[in-house]
Amino acid sequence: MIDTACAFAPASVGNIGVGFDILGHSLAGAGDRARVERIEAPIIRIDAIDGCVRDLPRDPEHNTAGAALQSMRSALGLSHGFALRLTKGIALGSGMGGSAASCVAALIAANALLERPLSREALYPFALDGEAVASGGRHGDNLGAMLLGGLVLATRDRLVRIPVPDSWHCALVHPHAVLETRRAREALAGNYALEEFIQQSAHLSLVLTGCHRGDPDLVRAGLRDVLVEPRRAPLIKGFAQVQQAAMDHGALGASISGAGPSVFAWFTDRPGAEAAAGAMARAFAAQGLDSDRHVTPINGPAAELEPCAS
């Protein structure tokens, strides 16, 4: 058995507009890395955090990756512990699953150190425990996409990979602004009309059916968030203009990625996504915001082990 393992977990788009807390897909490119060492002491120890975010809690109980590893240790009754080093490649408060990626990368690495490694699905409850530290809730939209790759429906106890045509792509533009998940969730407080739930359920059904059938018209009819987006959009400077830029370039739909402020849009091919990403970035620029662009297949990668640097 090895005593050290390293893993990479990709960024993700959470919610996909109409699938609040239950639907997400992974992104190729950005992500978090974890180096995990098995140690004799029965503890979780966070030795270092570097990368684009460094000022995260080193106390495992208040760190998403640390809490996920604690959950694994407790559930499996492990006699040994883990020492963790995180390298952040996803900015916090970006709407790209930064807290979830740390959880998943740590768990994938730690899992490789077990005598009997678990399935990806079996790691899911531990990841939920870790994610709850950041958001205050056990939601798996980002986690499921990172664990399995691609588009995933994540309920409280089940992960379901949703087929999507390989040619379909996502354009995501991340403005250089921070929107904390807890603040974004606070914006959702209040009353909702039954008709809103019915309409949102219909839209989610159309999107899922359209993905299964590879029917862009069904996705275009359904990818319209009537519950969350109207309440969070005012928190994102220039959101309406960025969304319109995506739609003007033929998007199947465009909405807020996760809790924001990133905005995503779906397209049936890569050239369309690339053209729209530029237009979306220019719309943010018109609001005085620089941004980063990501163009990736919706069938993005899953978290994976990788060689540890010497």
N, C-alpha and C positions, 0 to 999 in steps of 0.2 A: 504494500500500500504506500502511496505517496503521502507526504505530510504537508505539501503546499500546492495550491491550485489557483489559477487565475481565470477570470471570466469577463465577458463583455455583454452588456445589455443595451439594446437600442432604444432610442427615443420613440415616442408614440403619439398618436392622436387619440385623445380620449373623448368619449361621448358620441362622436360622429354626428353631432347635432341632435338627432332624434333618439339616440340610445343612451340617455343620461345614466352614467355610472355602470352601464352594462355592455357597452359596445366600444371597441377601440381597434386600431390597427397600428402595426409597428412601422417605423421609418428607417430607411437605409441611411447610414452616415453617422450622425451624432449619437453619443451614448455614454454610459458610465462603465468604469472598470473596477473590479475588486480583486484583491490578492488576499487569500485566506490561508492561514497556517493552522494546523491542528496542534494544540498545546496541551500539556498534562493538566494544568490548572483548570478546574471546572467553572470557567468564567468566559464571558465575551469581552475581549479587549480591543479597543479601537486605537491602533498605533499611529495612524496618520490619515489626513484628509488633504488632498491637493487637487490641482486642476483649476477649473474656472470658478469653483466655489470652495472656500477653505474654512469659513467660520461656522461650521456645523457643530452640533453638540458631540462631544466625545464620550459622553455618558451613554451606554448602550440602550438604556431605557428611553432616552429621548432622541435617539438616532434611528431612522427608519431601517437601515441595514442591520444595525445592532439589535434592534427589537425583533427583526425577522429571524436572526440567528438564535436569539434567546428562545423564541417560540419553538424553533426546531429542536434545540437542546432539551427543552422541557418535555415536548411531546414524545421524543424518541428515547428519553431517559439516558442521554449520553453521559458517560463518566468523564469525558475530556471536554475541553473548551476550544475556542477559536480566537485567533488574533487576526484582525482585519485592517487592511489598508485600502482606502477608497481613492479613486481618481475621477473627479467629476468632469464630465464632458457636456452636461446639460445644465443650463442655468436654472436656478430655482425661480419659481413664479413665472415660468415661461409658457406654461400650458403644453409642455412636451414630455410630461411624465418623469420629471427629474427625481422625485422622491421614490417613485416605483422602480426606476432603473437601478438605483442603489440597492434596494431590497433584492431584486431579482439577480443582479450580478453576484451579490454576496451569497445568495442561496445556491446558485448554480455552481459556484466554486466550492462551497462547503459540502455540497452533495457529492462532489467527486472524491471527497476525503472519507466518505462513509464506507464501512465494510460492505454494506448493501445499498447502493445508491437508489434513490426513490425516482418515481416517474415525475414528469413535469407537473401533472395534475396533483400529485401528492404534495408538491411544494407549495401549491396555491394557498392553503390556509395559513402557512407561515408568512407568506408574502402579504396577505391581507392584514395580519397582525402588525407587520411593519408599516404598511401604508397608513394604517389608522393613526400612527404617531404624528404624521404630517398633516393629515386632513381631518382627523377626528371621526372618520367613518370608514367602514370596511367595504370599499368598492373596488371592483377588479377590472374596470375597463382598460386601464393601462397595463396592469399586471398580466392579464390573460394574453394580450397581444404580444408582450415581451416573452412570455414563457413558451407560447406555441408558434409565434410568428404570424404575419398576415392579419386578416380581419377575424376577430374573435368575439363571440358572445359570452360574457362572463356573468353568471348568476352567483348567488352566495356559495354554492357548492358544486358548480359544474362549469367547465370550459368547453365551448363548441366552436371549432374552426369553421368559418363561413367561406365558401368558395367565391372567388372573384376572378374575372378574366385577367390573364397575365399582362395584357396590354394596358389595363386601367392604371392611371397614375394619380398621385396626390401632389399638389403644390401647397407648401406650407411656408408662410412668411412670419418670422418672429421679430416684432419690433423691439428695439432696445428700451424696454420698459418692464417693470415688475408688477405682477398682479398676484398677490398671495391667494392660495387656494381657500383659506379660511374666509378671507374677505369676500371672495367671489361666491362662496356658499352662503354667506350672510345675505347677499343680494336676493337669494331665492326665497327668503322668508315671506310669508303672506298667504293669502287665499288663492286657490285655483278653481276655475270653473270646470264642471264635469265635461262640458263640450271640448275644452282644451285637451283633456286627457284622451277623449275619444279620437280627436283629430291627430294627436301625437301618436297614439297607438296605430292608427291607420297609416301614418307616414312611415313609422318604423317597419310595419309589415310590408309596405311597398318596397322599401330599401332592401330588406332581407330577401324578399322574393326576387327582386331585380338582380341582386348579386348572384343568387343561385342559378337564375336563368341566363345571366349575362345580358340582361335587357336594360340598356341605359335609359330608355323612356320611363320604365317603372321607377328607377332610382331618381331620375329627374323630377318625377311627380311626388316622390316621398321625401327627398332630402331638404326639408323645410321645417326648422325647429320653431314650434309655436309656444313652448313652455319655458325653456331656459334662456334662449338667445335674447328675447325681448327684455328680460330682466338684467342680463349681464352686459348687453351691448353698450349701455351708457358708461361702463367702466373702462371701455377701450377707445381711446382717442382715434377717430377716423374710421371706426369699424364699418359704418355704412358705405363709405367710399371704397374701402378695400374689398368689401363683399361685392359691390357693384362692378368693380374692375374685373373680378373673377367671372362674374356672370356675363359680362360683356365679351369675354373671351371663350364663351361656350361651356362654362362649368356645368356639371350635372347638379351641383349645389355647392354652397360655401357657407361656413359657419365658424364658430369659435372652437379652437382646439383645446380640449380639456377645460380648465378654468380660465384660459386666456393668459395673456393678451394675443397669443399667436392666432392666426386665422388660416384655415385650411380650405381647399377646394378640390373636388374630384373631377377627373377628365378621362376620356376614353383612350387617350394616347399621350405619350411623353411630350411631343412637340407642343401640343395644346397646353399642357401643364407648365412647360418652360416659358412659353410666351405670357401666360397669365401670371406666373410668379413675378416676372419683371414689372408688369402693370400693377400688381398688388403692392410691390415694394415702392413703386413711384407714388402710389396713393398714400402710403404711410409717410413718405418723404414730404409730400405736400402738407402734411400735418406737423412737420418738423421732427419726424422720427426716423432715424436710421434703422435698418432691419437686416436680417439674415434670411436667405432663401434656401429652401430645401425642396427638391423634386425627387420623388421616390415612387417605386411601384407600391400600390396598395398592399400587394402580397409582399410585404417587407420581411426582413429576417427575424429569426428568433434569437434569444440570448444563447451564447455558446461559450464553451471553454476556449481558451487561447493560451499560447505559450507564455510562461512567466519570464519577464525580463530579468536578466542576471543582476 
